């Protein structure tokens, strides 16, 4: 059974930083590209960032470029999201998401994936940016 467990969320002031983690189990983590998606209050899911299975390619939504960094440790089956210079509009529940397909994902898909490209999400971790 696929399990994705996010942690690291919390309340932070604007300009602050947080590091999210996603512990994966139940599948061969190193064989799948992974993603972070978020859902702000009253809004739909928004893709945030993706990373190739070997970590060599990373992609970001424009609103977080230069502030967020996605990474992974395949030896620890863990996905990370380092979030710096946080803004109130980053407030959301953050989820890690696994692609349906293993192996390489076309770069066009990695830059703009659809929710239907994913088959598993974690329970989410709340990030609140407020003074």
Secondary structure as the mmCIF struct_conf table of DSSP 4:
data_model
#
loop_
_struct_conf.conf_type_id
_struct_conf.id
_struct_conf.beg_label_comp_id
_struct_conf.beg_label_asym_id
_struct_conf.beg_label_seq_id
_struct_conf.end_label_comp_id
_struct_conf.end_label_asym_id
_struct_conf.end_label_seq_id
STRN STRN1 UNK A 3 UNK A 7
STRN STRN2 UNK A 10 UNK A 12
TURN_TY1_P TURN_TY1_P1 UNK A 14 UNK A 15
STRN STRN3 UNK A 18 UNK A 25
BEND BEND1 UNK A 26 UNK A 27
HELX_RH_3T_P HELX_RH_3T_P1 UNK A 29 UNK A 31
BEND BEND2 UNK A 32 UNK A 32
STRN STRN4 UNK A 34 UNK A 39
TURN_TY1_P TURN_TY1_P2 UNK A 41 UNK A 42
BEND BEND3 UNK A 43 UNK A 43
STRN STRN5 UNK A 45 UNK A 51
TURN_TY1_P TURN_TY1_P3 UNK A 53 UNK A 54
BEND BEND4 UNK A 55 UNK A 56
STRN STRN6 UNK A 58 UNK A 60
HELX_RH_3T_P HELX_RH_3T_P2 UNK A 62 UNK A 64
TURN_TY1_P TURN_TY1_P4 UNK A 65 UNK A 67
STRN STRN7 UNK A 68 UNK A 73
TURN_TY1_P TURN_TY1_P5 UNK A 74 UNK A 77
STRN STRN8 UNK A 78 UNK A 83
BEND BEND5 UNK A 85 UNK A 85
HELX_RH_3T_P HELX_RH_3T_P3 UNK A 88 UNK A 90
STRN STRN9 UNK A 92 UNK A 99
BEND BEND6 UNK A 100 UNK A 101
BEND BEND7 UNK A 103 UNK A 103
HELX_RH_AL_P HELX_RH_AL_P1 UNK A 107 UNK A 111
BEND BEND8 UNK A 112 UNK A 112
HELX_RH_3T_P HELX_RH_3T_P4 UNK A 115 UNK A 117
STRN STRN10 UNK A 118 UNK A 121
STRN STRN11 UNK A 125 UNK A 129
#
